[in-house]
Amino acid sequence: MAEAKKIEETVVKGITLNLSMKEAQALMAVIGNVSGNRYEAPRKHTDDVWLTLKRAGVENVFQNRVEGKISFRRSDYVF
């Protein structure tokens, strides 16, 4: 027998985060270590967040304490 199900979709237009300064500094350190093409890869979005934090007065205090890089496989880019 056929069955119908209503699927509701929520469209998120933006997100607001309330972070402590230490949380913002940790986030800045993590997203500052995303590698890849800044124009075509997810890095373009992490760069935007990093710059927004910088403009808000957040400093990358963990800059020399992060090991490794975060990279996205090219086949996973969905833009």
N, CA, C, O and CB atoms as a CASP TS submission, in Angstrom:
PFRMAT TS
TARGET T0000
AUTHOR 0000-0000-0000
METHOD Language model
MODEL 1
PARENT N/A
ATOM      1  N   MET     1       0.845  -1.169   0.000  1.00  0.00           N
ATOM      2  CA  MET     1       0.000   0.000   0.000  1.00  0.00           C
ATOM      3  C   MET     1       0.897   1.241   0.000  1.00  0.00           C
ATOM      4  O   MET     1       1.920   1.265   0.684  1.00  0.00           O
ATOM      5  CB  MET     1      -0.965  -0.007   1.222  1.00  0.00           C
ATOM      6  N   ALA     2       0.529   2.243  -0.743  1.00  0.00           N
ATOM      7  CA  ALA     2       1.287   3.488  -0.821  1.00  0.00           C
ATOM      8  C   ALA     2       1.192   4.246   0.484  1.00  0.00           C
ATOM      9  O   ALA     2       0.189   4.192   1.195  1.00  0.00           O
ATOM     10  CB  ALA     2       0.789   4.356  -1.974  1.00  0.00           C
ATOM     11  N   GLU     3       2.253   4.944   0.771  1.00  0.00           N
ATOM     12  CA  GLU     3       2.293   5.729   1.997  1.00  0.00           C
ATOM     13  C   GLU     3       2.852   7.106   1.678  1.00  0.00           C
ATOM     14  O   GLU     3       3.791   7.233   0.892  1.00  0.00           O
ATOM     15  CB  GLU     3       3.144   5.022   3.090  1.00  0.00           C
ATOM     16  N   ALA     4       2.289   8.116   2.274  1.00  0.00           N
ATOM     17  CA  ALA     4       2.766   9.486   2.067  1.00  0.00           C
ATOM     18  C   ALA     4       3.230  10.048   3.397  1.00  0.00           C
ATOM     19  O   ALA     4       2.636   9.803   4.447  1.00  0.00           O
ATOM     20  CB  ALA     4       1.655  10.387   1.445  1.00  0.00           C
ATOM     21  N   LYS     5       4.307  10.806   3.317  1.00  0.00           N
ATOM     22  CA  LYS     5       4.851  11.408   4.524  1.00  0.00           C
ATOM     23  C   LYS     5       5.218  12.852   4.226  1.00  0.00           C
ATOM     24  O   LYS     5       5.889  13.129   3.231  1.00  0.00           O
ATOM     25  CB  LYS     5       6.082  10.617   5.042  1.00  0.00           C
ATOM     26  N   LYS     6       4.796  13.752   5.055  1.00  0.00           N
ATOM     27  CA  LYS     6       5.141  15.162   4.870  1.00  0.00           C
ATOM     28  C   LYS     6       6.552  15.394   5.415  1.00  0.00           C
ATOM     29  O   LYS     6       6.858  15.034   6.552  1.00  0.00           O
ATOM     30  CB  LYS     6       4.100  16.101   5.582  1.00  0.00           C
ATOM     31  N   ILE     7       7.394  15.994   4.597  1.00  0.00           N
ATOM     32  CA  ILE     7       8.759  16.311   4.999  1.00  0.00           C
ATOM     33  C   ILE     7       8.868  17.824   5.094  1.00  0.00           C
ATOM     34  O   ILE     7       8.679  18.543   4.113  1.00  0.00           O
ATOM     35  CB  ILE     7       9.812  15.723   3.992  1.00  0.00           C
ATOM     36  N   GLU     8       9.174  18.283   6.283  1.00  0.00           N
ATOM     37  CA  GLU     8       9.338  19.720   6.479  1.00  0.00           C
ATOM     38  C   GLU     8      10.814  20.071   6.393  1.00  0.00           C
ATOM     39  O   GLU     8      11.665  19.385   6.959  1.00  0.00           O
ATOM     40  CB  GLU     8       8.745  20.170   7.838  1.00  0.00           C
ATOM     41  N   GLU     9      11.099  21.126   5.693  1.00  0.00           N
ATOM     42  CA  GLU     9      12.464  21.571   5.526  1.00  0.00           C
ATOM     43  C   GLU     9      12.636  22.926   6.197  1.00  0.00           C
ATOM     44  O   GLU     9      11.831  23.837   6.002  1.00  0.00           O
ATOM     45  CB  GLU     9      12.840  21.642   4.035  1.00  0.00           C
ATOM     46  N   THR    10      13.676  23.042   6.973  1.00  0.00           N
ATOM     47  CA  THR    10      13.982  24.300   7.636  1.00  0.00           C
ATOM     48  C   THR    10      15.154  24.953   6.914  1.00  0.00           C
ATOM     49  O   THR    10      16.193  24.325   6.709  1.00  0.00           O
ATOM     50  CB  THR    10      14.303  24.079   9.145  1.00  0.00           C
ATOM     51  N   VAL    11      14.988  26.186   6.538  1.00  0.00           N
ATOM     52  CA  VAL    11      16.063  26.925   5.886  1.00  0.00           C
ATOM     53  C   VAL    11      16.680  27.858   6.911  1.00  0.00           C
ATOM     54  O   VAL    11      16.008  28.728   7.465  1.00  0.00           O
ATOM     55  CB  VAL    11      15.543  27.718   4.643  1.00  0.00           C
ATOM     56  N   VAL    12      17.967  27.665   7.154  1.00  0.00           N
ATOM     57  CA  VAL    12      18.689  28.497   8.108  1.00  0.00           C
ATOM     58  C   VAL    12      19.386  29.605   7.335  1.00  0.00           C
ATOM     59  O   VAL    12      20.193  29.342   6.443  1.00  0.00           O
ATOM     60  CB  VAL    12      19.713  27.658   8.940  1.00  0.00           C
ATOM     61  N   LYS    13      19.071  30.834   7.682  1.00  0.00           N
ATOM     62  CA  LYS    13      19.660  31.967   6.968  1.00  0.00           C
ATOM     63  C   LYS    13      20.917  32.479   7.641  1.00  0.00           C
ATOM     64  O   LYS    13      21.687  33.220   7.031  1.00  0.00           O
ATOM     65  CB  LYS    13      18.658  33.088   6.852  1.00  0.00           C
ATOM     66  N   GLY    14      21.134  32.103   8.869  1.00  0.00           N
ATOM     67  CA  GLY    14      22.331  32.531   9.572  1.00  0.00           C
ATOM     68  C   GLY    14      22.372  31.919  10.958  1.00  0.00           C
ATOM     69  O   GLY    14      21.370  31.407  11.458  1.00  0.00           O
ATOM     70  N   ILE    15      23.520  31.979  11.560  1.00  0.00           N
ATOM     71  CA  ILE    15      23.740  31.431  12.896  1.00  0.00           C
ATOM     72  C   ILE    15      24.444  32.493  13.728  1.00  0.00           C
ATOM     73  O   ILE    15      25.361  33.163  13.254  1.00  0.00           O
ATOM     74  CB  ILE    15      24.577  30.105  12.844  1.00  0.00           C
ATOM     75  N   THR    16      24.011  32.637  14.957  1.00  0.00           N
ATOM     76  CA  THR    16      24.697  33.531  15.889  1.00  0.00           C
ATOM     77  C   THR    16      25.283  32.685  17.003  1.00  0.00           C
ATOM     78  O   THR    16      24.575  31.901  17.635  1.00  0.00           O
ATOM     79  CB  THR    16      23.730  34.623  16.459  1.00  0.00           C
ATOM     80  N   LEU    17      26.566  32.841  17.241  1.00  0.00           N
ATOM     81  CA  LEU    17      27.240  32.123  18.323  1.00  0.00           C
ATOM     82  C   LEU    17      27.644  33.106  19.407  1.00  0.00           C
ATOM     83  O   LEU    17      28.175  34.178  19.118  1.00  0.00           O
ATOM     84  CB  LEU    17      28.477  31.355  17.796  1.00  0.00           C
ATOM     85  N   ASN    18      27.395  32.741  20.638  1.00  0.00           N
ATOM     86  CA  ASN    18      27.914  33.502  21.763  1.00  0.00           C
ATOM     87  C   ASN    18      29.053  32.693  22.345  1.00  0.00           C
ATOM     88  O   ASN    18      28.841  31.605  22.880  1.00  0.00           O
ATOM     89  CB  ASN    18      26.804  33.801  22.838  1.00  0.00           C
ATOM     90  N   LEU    19      30.266  33.224  22.240  1.00  0.00           N
ATOM     91  CA  LEU    19      31.459  32.513  22.683  1.00  0.00           C
ATOM     92  C   LEU    19      32.198  33.315  23.738  1.00  0.00           C
ATOM     93  O   LEU    19      32.201  34.545  23.711  1.00  0.00           O
ATOM     94  CB  LEU    19      32.381  32.217  21.500  1.00  0.00           C
ATOM     95  N   SER    20      32.823  32.610  24.663  1.00  0.00           N
ATOM     96  CA  SER    20      33.741  33.292  25.569  1.00  0.00           C
ATOM     97  C   SER    20      34.979  33.655  24.750  1.00  0.00           C
ATOM     98  O   SER    20      35.156  33.158  23.637  1.00  0.00           O
ATOM     99  CB  SER    20      34.110  32.390  26.824  1.00  0.00           C
ATOM    100  N   MET    21      35.822  34.507  25.289  1.00  0.00           N
ATOM    101  CA  MET    21      37.031  34.893  24.563  1.00  0.00           C
ATOM    102  C   MET    21      37.921  33.679  24.324  1.00  0.00           C
ATOM    103  O   MET    21      38.485  33.539  23.239  1.00  0.00           O
ATOM    104  CB  MET    21      37.804  35.977  25.335  1.00  0.00           C
ATOM    105  N   LYS    22      38.058  32.802  25.312  1.00  0.00           N
ATOM    106  CA  LYS    22      38.899  31.609  25.143  1.00  0.00           C
ATOM    107  C   LYS    22      38.323  30.683  24.068  1.00  0.00           C
ATOM    108  O   LYS    22      39.075  30.100  23.287  1.00  0.00           O
ATOM    109  CB  LYS    22      39.031  30.848  26.482  1.00  0.00           C
ATOM    110  N   GLU    23      36.989  30.546  24.021  1.00  0.00           N
ATOM    111  CA  GLU    23      36.358  29.728  22.986  1.00  0.00           C
ATOM    112  C   GLU    23      36.603  30.328  21.609  1.00  0.00           C
ATOM    113  O   GLU    23      36.889  29.605  20.655  1.00  0.00           O
ATOM    114  CB  GLU    23      34.850  29.592  23.247  1.00  0.00           C
ATOM    115  N   ALA    24      36.490  31.646  21.506  1.00  0.00           N
ATOM    116  CA  ALA    24      36.728  32.323  20.231  1.00  0.00           C
ATOM    117  C   ALA    24      38.189  32.168  19.808  1.00  0.00           C
ATOM    118  O   ALA    24      38.479  31.986  18.626  1.00  0.00           O
ATOM    119  CB  ALA    24      36.356  33.818  20.334  1.00  0.00           C
ATOM    120  N   GLN    25      39.099  32.239  20.764  1.00  0.00           N
ATOM    121  CA  GLN    25      40.526  32.068  20.454  1.00  0.00           C
ATOM    122  C   GLN    25      40.810  30.643  19.984  1.00  0.00           C
ATOM    123  O   GLN    25      41.593  30.436  19.057  1.00  0.00           O
ATOM    124  CB  GLN    25      41.394  32.403  21.688  1.00  0.00           C
ATOM    125  N   ALA    26      40.173  29.662  20.626  1.00  0.00           N
ATOM    126  CA  ALA    26      40.364  28.267  20.216  1.00  0.00           C
ATOM    127  C   ALA    26      39.786  28.040  18.823  1.00  0.00           C
ATOM    128  O   ALA    26      40.407  27.366  18.001  1.00  0.00           O
ATOM    129  CB  ALA    26      39.708  27.304  21.230  1.00  0.00           C
ATOM    130  N   LEU    27      38.603  28.595  18.548  1.00  0.00           N
ATOM    131  CA  LEU    27      38.005  28.474  17.225  1.00  0.00           C
ATOM    132  C   LEU    27      38.901  29.107  16.172  1.00  0.00           C
ATOM    133  O   LEU    27      39.089  28.546  15.092  1.00  0.00           O
ATOM    134  CB  LEU    27      36.619  29.120  17.200  1.00  0.00           C
ATOM    135  N   MET    28      39.447  30.262  16.480  1.00  0.00           N
ATOM    136  CA  MET    28      40.333  30.948  15.551  1.00  0.00           C
ATOM    137  C   MET    28      41.567  30.096  15.246  1.00  0.00           C
ATOM    138  O   MET    28      42.018  30.033  14.102  1.00  0.00           O
ATOM    139  CB  MET    28      40.752  32.310  16.121  1.00  0.00           C
ATOM    140  N   ALA    29      42.107  29.444  16.275  1.00  0.00           N
ATOM    141  CA  ALA    29      43.281  28.589  16.076  1.00  0.00           C
ATOM    142  C   ALA    29      42.954  27.410  15.166  1.00  0.00           C
ATOM    143  O   ALA    29      43.746  27.060  14.292  1.00  0.00           O
ATOM    144  CB  ALA    29      43.808  28.081  17.424  1.00  0.00           C
ATOM    145  N   VAL    30      41.795  26.801  15.370  1.00  0.00           N
ATOM    146  CA  VAL    30      41.409  25.640  14.567  1.00  0.00           C
ATOM    147  C   VAL    30      41.158  26.041  13.118  1.00  0.00           C
ATOM    148  O   VAL    30      41.713  25.434  12.202  1.00  0.00           O
ATOM    149  CB  VAL    30      40.159  24.973  15.154  1.00  0.00           C
ATOM    150  N   ILE    31      40.322  27.061  12.903  1.00  0.00           N
ATOM    151  CA  ILE    31      39.998  27.419  11.513  1.00  0.00           C
ATOM    152  C   ILE    31      41.155  28.104  10.807  1.00  0.00           C
ATOM    153  O   ILE    31      41.168  28.201   9.580  1.00  0.00           O
ATOM    154  CB  ILE    31      38.782  28.322  11.477  1.00  0.00           C
ATOM    155  N   GLY    32      42.119  28.575  11.572  1.00  0.00           N
ATOM    156  CA  GLY    32      43.321  29.136  10.968  1.00  0.00           C
ATOM    157  C   GLY    32      44.234  28.067  10.399  1.00  0.00           C
ATOM    158  O   GLY    32      45.223  28.385   9.738  1.00  0.00           O
ATOM    159  N   ASN    33      43.918  26.806  10.647  1.00  0.00           N
ATOM    160  CA  ASN    33      44.731  25.693  10.152  1.00  0.00           C
ATOM    161  C   ASN    33      44.020  24.866   9.097  1.00  0.00           C
ATOM    162  O   ASN    33      44.355  23.701   8.883  1.00  0.00           O
ATOM    163  CB  ASN    33      45.130  24.804  11.294  1.00  0.00           C
ATOM    164  N   VAL    34      43.036  25.470   8.436  1.00  0.00           N
ATOM    165  CA  VAL    34      42.369  24.806   7.316  1.00  0.00           C
ATOM    166  C   VAL    34      43.168  25.117   6.062  1.00  0.00           C
ATOM    167  O   VAL    34      43.467  26.276   5.775  1.00  0.00           O
ATOM    168  CB  VAL    34      40.870  25.269   7.169  1.00  0.00           C
ATOM    169  N   SER    35      43.510  24.072   5.319  1.00  0.00           N
ATOM    170  CA  SER    35      44.283  24.292   4.101  1.00  0.00           C
ATOM    171  C   SER    35      43.378  24.129   2.882  1.00  0.00           C
ATOM    172  O   SER    35      42.236  23.683   2.989  1.00  0.00           O
ATOM    173  CB  SER    35      45.483  23.313   4.026  1.00  0.00           C
ATOM    174  N   GLY    36      43.904  24.491   1.752  1.00  0.00           N
ATOM    175  CA  GLY    36      43.148  24.359   0.506  1.00  0.00           C
ATOM    176  C   GLY    36      43.008  25.685  -0.207  1.00  0.00           C
ATOM    177  O   GLY    36      43.464  26.726   0.267  1.00  0.00           O
ATOM    178  N   ASN    37      42.379  25.622  -1.336  1.00  0.00           N
ATOM    179  CA  ASN    37      42.169  26.799  -2.176  1.00  0.00           C
ATOM    180  C   ASN    37      41.178  27.739  -1.489  1.00  0.00           C
ATOM    181  O   ASN    37      40.045  27.355  -1.197  1.00  0.00           O
ATOM    182  CB  ASN    37      41.654  26.392  -3.589  1.00  0.00           C
ATOM    183  N   ARG    38      41.609  28.953  -1.239  1.00  0.00           N
ATOM    184  CA  ARG    38      40.747  29.894  -0.513  1.00  0.00           C
ATOM    185  C   ARG    38      39.605  30.450  -1.353  1.00  0.00           C
ATOM    186  O   ARG    38      38.756  31.177  -0.838  1.00  0.00           O
ATOM    187  CB  ARG    38      41.569  31.033   0.007  1.00  0.00           C
ATOM    188  N   TYR    39      39.575  30.119  -2.631  1.00  0.00           N
ATOM    189  CA  TYR    39      38.505  30.615  -3.492  1.00  0.00           C
ATOM    190  C   TYR    39      37.497  29.533  -3.873  1.00  0.00           C
ATOM    191  O   TYR    39      36.357  29.851  -4.212  1.00  0.00           O
ATOM    192  CB  TYR    39      39.094  31.214  -4.740  1.00  0.00           C
ATOM    193  N   GLU    40      37.894  28.265  -3.825  1.00  0.00           N
ATOM    194  CA  GLU    40      37.005  27.194  -4.278  1.00  0.00           C
ATOM    195  C   GLU    40      36.715  26.142  -3.213  1.00  0.00           C
ATOM    196  O   GLU    40      35.750  25.391  -3.354  1.00  0.00           O
ATOM    197  CB  GLU    40      37.599  26.526  -5.475  1.00  0.00           C
ATOM    198  N   ALA    41      37.501  26.065  -2.175  1.00  0.00           N
ATOM    199  CA  ALA    41      37.350  25.027  -1.152  1.00  0.00           C
ATOM    200  C   ALA    41      36.607  25.590   0.068  1.00  0.00           C
ATOM    201  O   ALA    41      36.373  26.796   0.151  1.00  0.00           O
ATOM    202  CB  ALA    41      38.741  24.468  -0.732  1.00  0.00           C
ATOM    203  N   PRO    42      36.240  24.724   1.005  1.00  0.00           N
ATOM    204  CA  PRO    42      35.595  25.202   2.232  1.00  0.00           C
ATOM    205  C   PRO    42      36.429  26.245   2.974  1.00  0.00           C
ATOM    206  O   PRO    42      35.907  26.972   3.820  1.00  0.00           O
ATOM    207  CB  PRO    42      35.318  24.034   3.153  1.00  0.00           C
ATOM    208  N   ARG    43      37.713  26.319   2.660  1.00  0.00           N
ATOM    209  CA  ARG    43      38.569  27.307   3.304  1.00  0.00           C
ATOM    210  C   ARG    43      38.052  28.730   3.107  1.00  0.00           C
ATOM    211  O   ARG    43      38.259  29.585   3.969  1.00  0.00           O
ATOM    212  CB  ARG    43      39.982  27.194   2.768  1.00  0.00           C
ATOM    213  N   LYS    44      37.386  28.995   1.987  1.00  0.00           N
ATOM    214  CA  LYS    44      36.883  30.357   1.774  1.00  0.00           C
ATOM    215  C   LYS    44      35.917  30.750   2.889  1.00  0.00           C
ATOM    216  O   LYS    44      35.845  31.922   3.258  1.00  0.00           O
ATOM    217  CB  LYS    44      36.186  30.473   0.397  1.00  0.00           C
ATOM    218  N   HIS    45      35.182  29.790   3.424  1.00  0.00           N
ATOM    219  CA  HIS    45      34.251  30.076   4.512  1.00  0.00           C
ATOM    220  C   HIS    45      34.974  30.193   5.847  1.00  0.00           C
ATOM    221  O   HIS    45      34.637  31.044   6.671  1.00  0.00           O
ATOM    222  CB  HIS    45      33.183  28.992   4.593  1.00  0.00           C
ATOM    223  N   THR    46      35.970  29.336   6.057  1.00  0.00           N
ATOM    224  CA  THR    46      36.709  29.428   7.316  1.00  0.00           C
ATOM    225  C   THR    46      37.535  30.715   7.361  1.00  0.00           C
ATOM    226  O   THR    46      37.712  31.301   8.428  1.00  0.00           O
ATOM    227  CB  THR    46      37.623  28.198   7.496  1.00  0.00           C
ATOM    228  N   ASP    47      38.031  31.148   6.223  1.00  0.00           N
ATOM    229  CA  ASP    47      38.751  32.427   6.175  1.00  0.00           C
ATOM    230  C   ASP    47      37.826  33.581   6.555  1.00  0.00           C
ATOM    231  O   ASP    47      38.238  34.500   7.264  1.00  0.00           O
ATOM    232  CB  ASP    47      39.345  32.663   4.768  1.00  0.00           C
ATOM    233  N   ASP    48      36.580  33.538   6.089  1.00  0.00           N
ATOM    234  CA  ASP    48      35.611  34.585   6.433  1.00  0.00           C
ATOM    235  C   ASP    48      35.358  34.632   7.942  1.00  0.00           C
ATOM    236  O   ASP    48      35.297  35.709   8.536  1.00  0.00           O
ATOM    237  CB  ASP    48      34.286  34.354   5.685  1.00  0.00           C
ATOM    238  N   VAL    49      35.212  33.453   8.556  1.00  0.00           N
ATOM    239  CA  VAL    49      34.984  33.393  10.004  1.00  0.00           C
ATOM    240  C   VAL    49      36.212  33.898  10.750  1.00  0.00           C
ATOM    241  O   VAL    49      36.093  34.661  11.709  1.00  0.00           O
ATOM    242  CB  VAL    49      34.642  31.951  10.448  1.00  0.00           C
ATOM    243  N   TRP    50      37.397  33.469  10.308  1.00  0.00           N
ATOM    244  CA  TRP    50      38.651  33.897  10.943  1.00  0.00           C
ATOM    245  C   TRP    50      38.769  35.427  10.903  1.00  0.00           C
ATOM    246  O   TRP    50      39.098  36.059  11.907  1.00  0.00           O
ATOM    247  CB  TRP    50      39.875  33.240  10.237  1.00  0.00           C
ATOM    248  N   LEU    51      38.498  36.005   9.740  1.00  0.00           N
ATOM    249  CA  LEU    51      38.599  37.464   9.602  1.00  0.00           C
ATOM    250  C   LEU    51      37.571  38.192  10.465  1.00  0.00           C
ATOM    251  O   LEU    51      37.862  39.257  11.011  1.00  0.00           O
ATOM    252  CB  LEU    51      38.421  37.868   8.140  1.00  0.00           C
ATOM    253  N   THR    52      36.380  37.629  10.589  1.00  0.00           N
ATOM    254  CA  THR    52      35.350  38.227  11.438  1.00  0.00           C
ATOM    255  C   THR    52      35.785  38.220  12.894  1.00  0.00           C
ATOM    256  O   THR    52      35.604  39.207  13.607  1.00  0.00           O
ATOM    257  CB  THR    52      34.020  37.481  11.282  1.00  0.00           C
ATOM    258  N   LEU    53      36.361  37.103  13.335  1.00  0.00           N
ATOM    259  CA  LEU    53      36.880  37.039  14.709  1.00  0.00           C
ATOM    260  C   LEU    53      37.997  38.058  14.910  1.00  0.00           C
ATOM    261  O   LEU    53      38.042  38.737  15.936  1.00  0.00           O
ATOM    262  CB  LEU    53      37.394  35.618  15.031  1.00  0.00           C
ATOM    263  N   LYS    54      38.889  38.164  13.942  1.00  0.00           N
ATOM    264  CA  LYS    54      40.006  39.127  14.019  1.00  0.00           C
ATOM    265  C   LYS    54      39.469  40.551  14.135  1.00  0.00           C
ATOM    266  O   LYS    54      39.952  41.332  14.955  1.00  0.00           O
ATOM    267  CB  LYS    54      40.930  39.004  12.771  1.00  0.00           C
ATOM    268  N   ARG    55      38.477  40.889  13.322  1.00  0.00           N
ATOM    269  CA  ARG    55      37.886  42.237  13.364  1.00  0.00           C
ATOM    270  C   ARG    55      37.181  42.507  14.694  1.00  0.00           C
ATOM    271  O   ARG    55      37.041  43.656  15.112  1.00  0.00           O
ATOM    272  CB  ARG    55      36.896  42.416  12.208  1.00  0.00           C
ATOM    273  N   ALA    56      36.736  41.425  15.355  1.00  0.00           N
ATOM    274  CA  ALA    56      36.068  41.573  16.652  1.00  0.00           C
ATOM    275  C   ALA    56      37.070  41.678  17.798  1.00  0.00           C
ATOM    276  O   ALA    56      36.678  41.788  18.960  1.00  0.00           O
ATOM    277  CB  ALA    56      35.127  40.398  16.897  1.00  0.00           C
ATOM    278  N   GLY    57      38.355  41.645  17.476  1.00  0.00           N
ATOM    279  CA  GLY    57      39.381  41.812  18.501  1.00  0.00           C
ATOM    280  C   GLY    57      39.921  40.526  19.090  1.00  0.00           C
ATOM    281  O   GLY    57      40.640  40.550  20.089  1.00  0.00           O
ATOM    282  N   VAL    58      39.580  39.398  18.474  1.00  0.00           N
ATOM    283  CA  VAL    58      40.089  38.108  18.958  1.00  0.00           C
ATOM    284  C   VAL    58      41.504  37.917  18.422  1.00  0.00           C
ATOM    285  O   VAL    58      41.773  38.171  17.248  1.00  0.00           O
ATOM    286  CB  VAL    58      39.155  36.920  18.515  1.00  0.00           C
ATOM    287  N   GLU    59      42.407  37.466  19.295  1.00  0.00           N
ATOM    288  CA  GLU    59      43.782  37.197  18.882  1.00  0.00           C
ATOM    289  C   GLU    59      44.018  35.698  18.823  1.00  0.00           C
ATOM    290  O   GLU    59      43.459  34.944  19.620  1.00  0.00           O
ATOM    291  CB  GLU    59      44.787  37.863  19.843  1.00  0.00           C
ATOM    292  N   ASN    60      44.837  35.268  17.888  1.00  0.00           N
ATOM    293  CA  ASN    60      45.157  33.852  17.737  1.00  0.00           C
ATOM    294  C   ASN    60      46.258  33.487  18.735  1.00  0.00           C
ATOM    295  O   ASN    60      47.419  33.334  18.355  1.00  0.00           O
ATOM    296  CB  ASN    60      45.599  33.529  16.272  1.00  0.00           C
ATOM    297  N   VAL    61      45.890  33.347  20.014  1.00  0.00           N
ATOM    298  CA  VAL    61      46.868  33.093  21.066  1.00  0.00           C
ATOM    299  C   VAL    61      47.404  31.662  21.037  1.00  0.00           C
ATOM    300  O   VAL    61      48.428  31.377  21.658  1.00  0.00           O
ATOM    301  CB  VAL    61      46.253  33.376  22.417  1.00  0.00           C
ATOM    302  N   PHE    62      46.726  30.756  20.322  1.00  0.00           N
ATOM    303  CA  PHE    62      47.179  29.368  20.232  1.00  0.00           C
ATOM    304  C   PHE    62      47.923  29.103  18.927  1.00  0.00           C
ATOM    305  O   PHE    62      48.139  27.950  18.554  1.00  0.00           O
ATOM    306  CB  PHE    62      45.992  28.417  20.355  1.00  0.00           C
ATOM    307  N   GLN    63      48.307  30.155  18.245  1.00  0.00           N
ATOM    308  CA  GLN    63      48.907  30.073  16.916  1.00  0.00           C
ATOM    309  C   GLN    63      50.030  29.043  16.817  1.00  0.00           C
ATOM    310  O   GLN    63      50.074  28.282  15.850  1.00  0.00           O
ATOM    311  CB  GLN    63      49.434  31.418  16.521  1.00  0.00           C
ATOM    312  N   ASN    64      50.920  29.000  17.774  1.00  0.00           N
ATOM    313  CA  ASN    64      52.067  28.093  17.699  1.00  0.00           C
ATOM    314  C   ASN    64      51.846  26.800  18.470  1.00  0.00           C
ATOM    315  O   ASN    64      52.788  26.035  18.678  1.00  0.00           O
ATOM    316  CB  ASN    64      53.302  28.781  18.221  1.00  0.00           C
ATOM    317  N   ARG    65      50.610  26.547  18.896  1.00  0.00           N
ATOM    318  CA  ARG    65      50.335  25.357  19.692  1.00  0.00           C
ATOM    319  C   ARG    65      49.449  24.351  18.974  1.00  0.00           C
ATOM    320  O   ARG    65      49.048  23.349  19.566  1.00  0.00           O
ATOM    321  CB  ARG    65      49.693  25.752  20.986  1.00  0.00           C
ATOM    322  N   VAL    66      49.140  24.603  17.710  1.00  0.00           N
ATOM    323  CA  VAL    66      48.291  23.697  16.930  1.00  0.00           C
ATOM    324  C   VAL    66      49.188  22.869  16.024  1.00  0.00           C
ATOM    325  O   VAL    66      50.059  23.406  15.340  1.00  0.00           O
ATOM    326  CB  VAL    66      47.222  24.485  16.094  1.00  0.00           C
ATOM    327  N   GLU    67      48.970  21.551  16.024  1.00  0.00           N
ATOM    328  CA  GLU    67      49.746  20.669  15.156  1.00  0.00           C
ATOM    329  C   GLU    67      48.877  20.185  14.012  1.00  0.00           C
ATOM    330  O   GLU    67      47.707  19.856  14.209  1.00  0.00           O
ATOM    331  CB  GLU    67      50.312  19.474  15.947  1.00  0.00           C
ATOM    332  N   GLY    68      49.439  20.140  12.831  1.00  0.00           N
ATOM    333  CA  GLY    68      48.724  19.599  11.684  1.00  0.00           C
ATOM    334  C   GLY    68      47.828  20.609  11.000  1.00  0.00           C
ATOM    335  O   GLY    68      47.707  21.758  11.424  1.00  0.00           O
ATOM    336  N   LYS    69      47.212  20.154   9.943  1.00  0.00           N
ATOM    337  CA  LYS    69      46.305  20.967   9.133  1.00  0.00           C
ATOM    338  C   LYS    69      44.990  20.221   8.954  1.00  0.00           C
ATOM    339  O   LYS    69      44.940  18.996   9.065  1.00  0.00           O
ATOM    340  CB  LYS    69      46.937  21.306   7.752  1.00  0.00           C
ATOM    341  N   ILE    70      43.953  20.952   8.685  1.00  0.00           N
ATOM    342  CA  ILE    70      42.661  20.375   8.333  1.00  0.00           C
ATOM    343  C   ILE    70      42.506  20.589   6.838  1.00  0.00           C
ATOM    344  O   ILE    70      42.577  21.718   6.352  1.00  0.00           O
ATOM    345  CB  ILE    70      41.465  21.026   9.155  1.00  0.00           C
ATOM    346  N   SER    71      42.295  19.510   6.119  1.00  0.00           N
ATOM    347  CA  SER    71      42.103  19.649   4.677  1.00  0.00           C
ATOM    348  C   SER    71      40.884  18.844   4.259  1.00  0.00           C
ATOM    349  O   SER    71      40.562  17.820   4.863  1.00  0.00           O
ATOM    350  CB  SER    71      43.362  19.185   3.896  1.00  0.00           C
ATOM    351  N   PHE    72      40.219  19.312   3.232  1.00  0.00           N
ATOM    352  CA  PHE    72      39.032  18.672   2.694  1.00  0.00           C
ATOM    353  C   PHE    72      39.398  17.966   1.395  1.00  0.00           C
ATOM    354  O   PHE    72      40.126  18.519   0.570  1.00  0.00           O
ATOM    355  CB  PHE    72      37.895  19.703   2.466  1.00  0.00           C
ATOM    356  N   ARG    73      38.905  16.766   1.213  1.00  0.00           N
ATOM    357  CA  ARG    73      39.131  16.068  -0.053  1.00  0.00           C
ATOM    358  C   ARG    73      38.375  16.803  -1.154  1.00  0.00           C
ATOM    359  O   ARG    73      37.232  17.219  -0.964  1.00  0.00           O
ATOM    360  CB  ARG    73      38.677  14.571   0.033  1.00  0.00           C
ATOM    361  N   ARG    74      39.004  16.956  -2.271  1.00  0.00           N
ATOM    362  CA  ARG    74      38.406  17.701  -3.376  1.00  0.00           C
ATOM    363  C   ARG    74      37.066  17.126  -3.802  1.00  0.00           C
ATOM    364  O   ARG    74      36.175  17.894  -4.162  1.00  0.00           O
ATOM    365  CB  ARG    74      39.346  17.721  -4.555  1.00  0.00           C
ATOM    366  N   SER    75      36.884  15.827  -3.779  1.00  0.00           N
ATOM    367  CA  SER    75      35.635  15.234  -4.236  1.00  0.00           C
ATOM    368  C   SER    75      34.463  15.548  -3.298  1.00  0.00           C
ATOM    369  O   SER    75      33.304  15.338  -3.656  1.00  0.00           O
ATOM    370  CB  SER    75      35.800  13.733  -4.369  1.00  0.00           C
ATOM    371  N   ASP    76      34.766  16.043  -2.119  1.00  0.00           N
ATOM    372  CA  ASP    76      33.704  16.346  -1.147  1.00  0.00           C
ATOM    373  C   ASP    76      33.195  17.774  -1.242  1.00  0.00           C
ATOM    374  O   ASP    76      32.243  18.120  -0.543  1.00  0.00           O
ATOM    375  CB  ASP    76      34.201  16.092   0.250  1.00  0.00           C
ATOM    376  N   TYR    77      33.781  18.607  -2.067  1.00  0.00           N
ATOM    377  CA  TYR    77      33.346  20.000  -2.157  1.00  0.00           C
ATOM    378  C   TYR    77      31.952  20.055  -2.763  1.00  0.00           C
ATOM    379  O   TYR    77      31.707  19.511  -3.839  1.00  0.00           O
ATOM    380  CB  TYR    77      34.340  20.842  -2.996  1.00  0.00           C
ATOM    381  N   VAL    78      31.061  20.708  -2.068  1.00  0.00           N
ATOM    382  CA  VAL    78      29.705  20.853  -2.593  1.00  0.00           C
ATOM    383  C   VAL    78      29.377  22.337  -2.599  1.00  0.00           C
ATOM    384  O   VAL    78      28.846  22.866  -1.622  1.00  0.00           O
ATOM    385  CB  VAL    78      28.659  20.038  -1.743  1.00  0.00           C
ATOM    386  N   PHE    79      29.693  23.004  -3.697  1.00  0.00           N
ATOM    387  CA  PHE    79      29.431  24.444  -3.801  1.00  0.00           C
ATOM    388  C   PHE    79      28.707  24.726  -5.081  1.00  0.00           C
ATOM    389  O   PHE    79      28.388  25.879  -5.369  1.00  0.00           O
ATOM    390  CB  PHE    79      30.731  25.260  -3.734  1.00  0.00           C
TER
END
